Amino acid sequence: MKKIRVLVVDDSALMRKMIPQILNADHEIEVVGTAIDGIFALKKIPEVRPDVITLDIDMPRMDGIATLHSIIHHFAIPTIMVSSLSQHEADMTLKALGMGAFDFVSKPLDAISLHISDIGDDLIRKVKAAHDNPFSRLKIKQNQSVTEKHAKKTREAGKNPERVLAIGISTGGPNALSYLLPQLPGNFPAGILIVQHMPKGFTGMLASRLNATCQIEVKEACDGDLVLAGRALVAPGDRHLKIKRMPLGTIAVLSTATPVSGHRPSVDVLFRSIAEEYAANASGLIMTGMGSDGALGLGEIQKMGGLTVAQDEDSCVVFGMPKAAVERHVVTKTVSLGNMAEFLINEFCIREESYGTVTC
């Protein structure tokens, strides 16, 4: 079987040693070259003809952002960013994903002690996914220009919602959310809860970026936050997100319980929670991502009579999570990313005087 050819680009000698060791240990992958910075990488690409590139963010001479721009426009090779957990690099990583990077992995804070191997399984999975889905990222990037016309508008005071919408998403998520959420009106009548598979430090930055472009409020969830109509709460990295209905309103509940199927936050945990608390008024949306997180929880929503929706294969960067739900027969409706906002508006927006006029 032909191996997946990988080029590793990193200015750290340690990383140029450890990443190839990790990847070459998998019999389906072969590291065909390394480069110390972006300038060397762009010269090596025609020579080694990689299928996938791993790319450091912070490098001298030509950084990861400038290098990624050239890779996308001249070579169209799927690229996985390798980022530290610093605020600056988290911001640059989200920028890279918006430009068209396939996904990212985060370096451990103590990579110098060789704990870089801790990310090995995640990196291998993402290299294989990038190889199998090389062009789907570009579809979302082309669609994303539609949302540029949306400006942030004054939001109405949130109300305790009768319904909630939970979204589970992973690889391709930041771009998909950046496309979808700005199209929802500020008076969207449901509370929104989001699990995006991301490490601690990245989810807060993602929520902040989304909030700046959306008419709804988007924030990283804190323990005790109210679930309100027109507000989206994003599960923090490394925390499960659940909800609890209380006499004065529904609140977010965070926990450090054991990861579920390797994930914390887990989509299954969130979906099961809204099914328990809202029954038929719970809705689950499973979107682009690797693996099967969310399929079991979506089944719980379906059992309670709630709406279950999946993003369609053509608009997913990776169809893994929606596919797992579809194969379990727990999806009521499959919708493309391009039509998702219209579908949600038609499903949730109630033309009541208290909410104002909503164009559906």
C-alpha positions, 0 to 999 in steps of 0.5 A: 500500500502506498504510504502517506508522504509527509513533510515536517516544517519546524524551526525546532530541532527537537520537533524535527526529530520527534514528529518524524519518529511519531509519524514513521511509527505508523506503517501507513505514513512516511516522513519524506523530508523536514524543513527548518522554516517556510522558505526551505519548505517551499523549495522542498515541496516540488522535490519531495512531493508530500501528500500532507504537511505539518507546519509550525506557527512561529518560525524565523524568516517566513512564519507559518501563516505566510508559508501556509498562504503559499502552500494553499495558493501554489500547491493545494496540499492539506496542512496541519498546523503545530501550535503552542498553547500561548495566546498569540499562537492560539490566535494565529492558529485560528487565523490559519484555520480560517485561511484553509489549514486542515486542522491543528495539533497543540504542542505540550507546554513541556515539549522539551522533556520529550512529552511531544509524544503525548500528541502522537495519536492525535497527529496520526489521526489528523494526518490520515484524515487530511490525506483522505479529505484534501479538498473539502476545506476549500469548499467551506472557505469559498462559502465563507465569503457569504457572511462577510456582509453581516455586521454586529447589531444590537442584541435584545435582552435574552430570555429563558428559552423554551427550546435549546439547540446543541451543536457538536463539531470537530475538524473543520469546526471553526470555519463551519461555525464562522459561516453558520452563526453570523447568519442567525438573527440576534433574536434567535429564540433558542439557547445554543450550546456548542462542543467544539473539540479544542484544547484549553486556551483555544475555545475562549479565543474562538468564542471571542472571534465568533462573538465579534462577527455574530448578531447572537452573543457567543461566549466561552461557558462558565459554571453557572452561566444562564442559557438564554435565547440568542446566546451561544455558550462554547464548552471550554477546552478540557471541560464537559458542558452540561445544563441544569434547569433551575426555577430561575432559569437554565444554567451551564454546568462544567465538569472535569469528569473522565473523558468520554471516548477520548474527548473532554468536552464530549458531544455525547455528554452535552447531547445527553444532558439536553435530552434529560433536561428538555426532552422533546424541546431539545435539538441536536446538530452534529457537524463536521469532524472525525470519529463518532462523538455525538452519535450516542447522545443524538440517539438520546435526543431522538428517543425523547422526541427532539429534533436531530440534524446532521451536516451533509457529507458534501459540505463536511471537511470530515464526514466522520461524526455525522456519518456515525450518527446517520449509520445509527439511524438517529438523524431526522434531517441532513442539511448542507452547511450552505442551507443550515442557517435557513433551516435553523431559522425556519425551524426555531424562529417564532414570529411573536411580537416579543421577539420582533420580526424575523426574516425566515 
